[in-house]
Amino acid sequence: MFYEESLSRLIREFKKMPSIGSKTAQRLAFYILRISEDEARSLAEAIIETKQRIKYCTICGNITESEICPICRNPERNRQIICVVEEPKDILVLEKTGVFKGLYHVLMGAISPLDGIGPDDLRINDLLKRIKEGQVREVIIATDPNTEGEATATYLAHVIKPLGIRISRIARGLPMGMDMEYADEGTLTKALEGRTQI
């Protein structure tokens, strides 16, 4: 089935988004057709306003509407601990727990030779500069538990270790409420390796 060009263009634009396939793109496009022109304009304005106002924190790389994000500005945060994440969205996930009270550093990706992303393409030098200039005592590496995240964590440990500060990696393993019988071997291996004394 072929659509009018304007609708086809909208579907193509939605398909460019992460995790949006053809069917989801079509559903979103037809949703836009059903809403009023005012609602469509409001959505378009929200997208444009976000693109114009949101930038990256000059210290940690988090998203913000000012030069420095609210977390870096907060005097109550522990400035001796930096948690390193791959993307700004990872900060939101960690903040929802309410447990971590330190600062963050966003790498803007992970080392991935197959995609042509090396250490120089990430904000690693900015992290090293923060460690050398500040009062940092510990770096927690919270990269994703996949090949790229593990490669990034290993590289970070290698370049941070000579600076003489504590380096830790977030624990991996079984999620709360999961039955062991449904866990794969890799998850169980990491759970055993990351065991803690009780």
C-alpha positions as a Markdown table, in Angstrom:
| # | Residue | x | y | z |
|---|---|---|---|---|
| 1 | Met | 0.0 | 0.0 | 0.0 |
| 2 | Phe | 1.3 | 3.4 | -0.9 |
| 3 | Tyr | 0.6 | 6.6 | 1.1 |
| 4 | Glu | 0.5 | 10.2 | 0.1 |
| 5 | Glu | 4.0 | 11.7 | 0.1 |
| 6 | Ser | 3.5 | 13.8 | 3.2 |
| 7 | Leu | 2.3 | 10.8 | 5.2 |
| 8 | Ser | 5.1 | 8.6 | 3.7 |
| 9 | Arg | 7.6 | 11.3 | 4.8 |
| 10 | Leu | 6.3 | 11.3 | 8.3 |
| 11 | Ile | 6.5 | 7.5 | 8.5 |
| 12 | Arg | 10.1 | 7.7 | 7.2 |
| 13 | Glu | 11.0 | 10.3 | 9.9 |
| 14 | Phe | 9.5 | 8.1 | 12.7 |
| 15 | Lys | 11.4 | 5.1 | 11.4 |
| 16 | Lys | 14.7 | 7.0 | 11.9 |
| 17 | Met | 14.1 | 6.9 | 15.7 |
| 18 | Pro | 15.6 | 4.1 | 17.8 |
| 19 | Ser | 13.4 | 1.0 | 18.3 |
| 20 | Ile | 10.8 | 2.3 | 15.8 |
| 21 | Gly | 10.1 | -0.2 | 13.0 |
| 22 | Ser | 7.7 | 0.2 | 10.1 |
| 23 | Lys | 4.5 | -0.8 | 11.9 |
| 24 | Thr | 5.2 | 1.4 | 14.9 |
| 25 | Ala | 6.1 | 4.3 | 12.5 |
| 26 | Gln | 2.8 | 3.8 | 10.7 |
| 27 | Arg | 0.8 | 3.7 | 14.0 |
| 28 | Leu | 2.5 | 7.0 | 15.2 |
| 29 | Ala | 1.8 | 8.6 | 11.8 |
| 30 | Phe | -1.8 | 7.7 | 11.9 |
| 31 | Tyr | -2.1 | 8.9 | 15.5 |
| 32 | Ile | -0.8 | 12.3 | 14.3 |
| 33 | Leu | -3.5 | 12.3 | 11.6 |
| 34 | Arg | -6.2 | 11.7 | 14.3 |
| 35 | Ile | -5.2 | 14.4 | 16.7 |
| 36 | Ser | -6.3 | 18.0 | 16.2 |
| 37 | Glu | -4.1 | 20.5 | 14.4 |
| 38 | Asp | -3.6 | 22.3 | 17.7 |
| 39 | Glu | -2.3 | 19.1 | 19.3 |
| 40 | Ala | 0.0 | 18.4 | 16.4 |
| 41 | Arg | 1.3 | 22.0 | 16.5 |
| 42 | Ser | 1.9 | 21.6 | 20.3 |
| 43 | Leu | 3.9 | 18.4 | 19.7 |
| 44 | Ala | 5.9 | 20.0 | 17.0 |
| 45 | Glu | 6.6 | 23.1 | 19.2 |
| 46 | Ala | 7.7 | 20.8 | 22.1 |
| 47 | Ile | 10.2 | 19.0 | 19.8 |
| 48 | Ile | 11.6 | 22.3 | 18.5 |
| 49 | Glu | 11.7 | 23.9 | 22.0 |
| 50 | Thr | 13.6 | 20.8 | 23.4 |
| 51 | Lys | 16.1 | 21.0 | 20.5 |
| 52 | Gln | 16.7 | 24.7 | 21.2 |
| 53 | Arg | 16.8 | 24.7 | 25.0 |
| 54 | Ile | 18.4 | 21.4 | 26.0 |
| 55 | Lys | 22.2 | 21.2 | 26.0 |
| 56 | Tyr | 24.8 | 19.1 | 27.8 |
| 57 | Cys | 26.3 | 20.1 | 31.2 |
| 58 | Thr | 29.7 | 21.5 | 30.7 |
| 59 | Ile | 30.9 | 19.5 | 33.7 |
| 60 | Cys | 29.4 | 16.0 | 33.5 |
| 61 | Gly | 27.6 | 15.8 | 30.2 |
| 62 | Asn | 24.1 | 15.4 | 31.6 |
| 63 | Ile | 21.2 | 17.1 | 29.8 |
| 64 | Thr | 20.3 | 20.6 | 31.1 |
| 65 | Glu | 18.8 | 23.9 | 30.2 |
| 66 | Ser | 21.7 | 25.8 | 31.7 |
| 67 | Glu | 25.5 | 25.5 | 31.5 |
| 68 | Ile | 25.6 | 23.3 | 34.6 |
| 69 | Cys | 23.0 | 20.6 | 35.4 |
| 70 | Pro | 21.1 | 20.6 | 38.7 |
| 71 | Ile | 23.1 | 17.6 | 40.0 |
| 72 | Cys | 26.5 | 19.3 | 39.5 |
| 73 | Arg | 25.1 | 22.5 | 41.1 |
| 74 | Asn | 23.7 | 20.7 | 44.1 |
| 75 | Pro | 26.1 | 21.4 | 47.1 |
| 76 | Glu | 24.7 | 18.4 | 48.9 |
| 77 | Arg | 26.1 | 15.9 | 46.4 |
| 78 | Asn | 29.2 | 13.9 | 47.4 |
| 79 | Arg | 32.0 | 15.4 | 45.2 |
| 80 | Gln | 34.4 | 12.6 | 46.1 |
| 81 | Ile | 32.5 | 10.0 | 44.1 |
| 82 | Ile | 31.9 | 10.0 | 40.3 |
| 83 | Cys | 29.6 | 7.4 | 38.7 |
| 84 | Val | 30.5 | 7.0 | 35.0 |
| 85 | Val | 27.7 | 6.2 | 32.6 |
| 86 | Glu | 27.4 | 5.8 | 28.8 |
| 87 | Glu | 24.4 | 8.1 | 28.1 |
| 88 | Pro | 22.5 | 10.9 | 29.9 |
| 89 | Lys | 19.4 | 8.7 | 30.1 |
| 90 | Asp | 21.4 | 6.3 | 32.4 |
| 91 | Ile | 21.6 | 9.1 | 35.0 |
| 92 | Leu | 17.8 | 9.2 | 35.2 |
| 93 | Val | 17.7 | 5.4 | 35.9 |
| 94 | Leu | 20.2 | 5.7 | 38.7 |
| 95 | Glu | 18.6 | 8.8 | 40.2 |
| 96 | Lys | 15.2 | 7.0 | 40.4 |
| 97 | Thr | 16.8 | 4.6 | 42.9 |
| 98 | Gly | 17.5 | 7.5 | 45.3 |
| 99 | Val | 20.6 | 5.6 | 46.5 |
| 100 | Phe | 23.5 | 7.3 | 44.8 |
| 101 | Lys | 24.4 | 10.8 | 46.1 |
| 102 | Gly | 27.6 | 11.5 | 44.3 |
| 103 | Leu | 28.3 | 13.1 | 40.9 |
| 104 | Tyr | 28.1 | 11.7 | 37.4 |
| 105 | His | 30.2 | 11.7 | 34.2 |
| 106 | Val | 28.6 | 10.9 | 30.9 |
| 107 | Leu | 30.9 | 9.3 | 28.2 |
| 108 | Met | 28.4 | 9.8 | 25.3 |
| 109 | Gly | 28.8 | 6.2 | 24.2 |
| 110 | Ala | 31.0 | 3.2 | 24.6 |
| 111 | Ile | 34.1 | 1.8 | 23.0 |
| 112 | Ser | 33.0 | -0.1 | 19.9 |
| 113 | Pro | 35.8 | -0.8 | 17.3 |
| 114 | Leu | 33.2 | -2.4 | 14.9 |
| 115 | Asp | 31.4 | 1.0 | 14.9 |
| 116 | Gly | 34.6 | 3.0 | 14.6 |
| 117 | Ile | 34.2 | 4.3 | 18.2 |
| 118 | Gly | 37.5 | 4.5 | 20.1 |
| 119 | Pro | 38.5 | 6.1 | 23.5 |
| 120 | Asp | 39.2 | 9.4 | 21.8 |
| 121 | Asp | 35.6 | 9.6 | 20.6 |
| 122 | Leu | 34.3 | 9.5 | 24.1 |
| 123 | Arg | 34.5 | 12.0 | 27.0 |
| 124 | Ile | 37.3 | 10.1 | 28.7 |
| 125 | Asn | 39.8 | 12.9 | 28.7 |
| 126 | Asp | 37.2 | 15.1 | 30.4 |
| 127 | Leu | 36.8 | 12.5 | 33.1 |
| 128 | Leu | 40.6 | 12.3 | 33.7 |
| 129 | Lys | 40.8 | 16.0 | 33.9 |
| 130 | Arg | 38.0 | 16.1 | 36.5 |
| 131 | Ile | 39.8 | 13.4 | 38.6 |
| 132 | Lys | 43.1 | 15.2 | 38.4 |
| 133 | Glu | 41.7 | 18.6 | 39.3 |
| 134 | Gly | 39.1 | 17.7 | 41.9 |
| 135 | Gln | 38.7 | 15.9 | 45.1 |
| 136 | Val | 37.6 | 12.6 | 43.6 |
| 137 | Arg | 38.3 | 9.5 | 45.8 |
| 138 | Glu | 36.3 | 6.9 | 43.9 |
| 139 | Val | 35.1 | 6.3 | 40.4 |
| 140 | Ile | 32.1 | 3.9 | 39.9 |
| 141 | Ile | 32.0 | 2.5 | 36.4 |
| 142 | Ala | 28.3 | 1.9 | 35.4 |
| 143 | Thr | 28.6 | 1.0 | 31.7 |
| 144 | Asp | 26.2 | -1.5 | 30.2 |
| 145 | Pro | 26.9 | -5.2 | 30.8 |
| 146 | Asn | 27.6 | -5.9 | 27.1 |
| 147 | Thr | 30.7 | -6.3 | 25.0 |
| 148 | Glu | 31.1 | -2.6 | 24.4 |
| 149 | Gly | 30.4 | -1.7 | 28.0 |
| 150 | Glu | 32.8 | -4.2 | 29.3 |
| 151 | Ala | 35.5 | -3.0 | 26.9 |
| 152 | Thr | 34.9 | 0.6 | 28.1 |
| 153 | Ala | 35.0 | -0.4 | 31.7 |
| 154 | Thr | 38.3 | -2.3 | 31.2 |
| 155 | Tyr | 39.8 | 0.7 | 29.4 |
| 156 | Leu | 38.7 | 3.1 | 32.1 |
| 157 | Ala | 40.1 | 1.0 | 34.8 |
| 158 | His | 43.4 | 0.9 | 32.9 |
| 159 | Val | 43.7 | 4.7 | 32.5 |
| 160 | Ile | 42.3 | 5.6 | 36.0 |
| 161 | Lys | 44.3 | 3.1 | 38.1 |
| 162 | Pro | 47.6 | 5.1 | 37.8 |
| 163 | Leu | 45.9 | 8.1 | 39.4 |
| 164 | Gly | 45.7 | 6.2 | 42.7 |
| 165 | Ile | 42.0 | 6.4 | 43.4 |
| 166 | Arg | 39.5 | 3.6 | 44.1 |
| 167 | Ile | 37.8 | 2.1 | 41.0 |
| 168 | Ser | 34.6 | 0.0 | 41.3 |
| 169 | Arg | 32.2 | -1.6 | 38.9 |
| 170 | Ile | 28.4 | -1.8 | 39.5 |
| 171 | Ala | 27.4 | -5.3 | 40.5 |
| 172 | Arg | 25.7 | -7.5 | 37.9 |
| 173 | Gly | 23.6 | -10.6 | 38.3 |
| 174 | Leu | 20.1 | -11.7 | 39.1 |
| 175 | Pro | 17.4 | -9.0 | 39.2 |
| 176 | Met | 15.1 | -8.8 | 42.3 |
| 177 | Gly | 12.1 | -11.1 | 42.0 |
| 178 | Met | 13.6 | -13.3 | 39.3 |
| 179 | Asp | 13.6 | -17.1 | 39.6 |
| 180 | Met | 17.1 | -18.6 | 39.1 |
| 181 | Glu | 15.7 | -21.2 | 36.6 |
| 182 | Tyr | 15.0 | -18.4 | 34.1 |
| 183 | Ala | 18.5 | -16.9 | 34.3 |
| 184 | Asp | 21.0 | -17.5 | 31.5 |
| 185 | Glu | 24.5 | -18.8 | 32.2 |
| 186 | Gly | 26.1 | -15.4 | 31.7 |
| 187 | Thr | 23.9 | -13.7 | 34.3 |
| 188 | Leu | 24.4 | -16.5 | 36.8 |
| 189 | Thr | 28.2 | -16.4 | 36.2 |
| 190 | Lys | 28.2 | -12.6 | 36.9 |
| 191 | Ala | 26.0 | -13.1 | 40.0 |
| 192 | Leu | 28.4 | -15.7 | 41.4 |
| 193 | Glu | 31.5 | -13.5 | 40.6 |
| 194 | Gly | 29.9 | -10.5 | 42.2 |
| 195 | Arg | 28.7 | -12.2 | 45.4 |
| 196 | Thr | 29.0 | -10.3 | 48.7 |
| 197 | Gln | 29.4 | -11.5 | 52.2 |
| 198 | Ile | 26.4 | -11.5 | 54.5 |
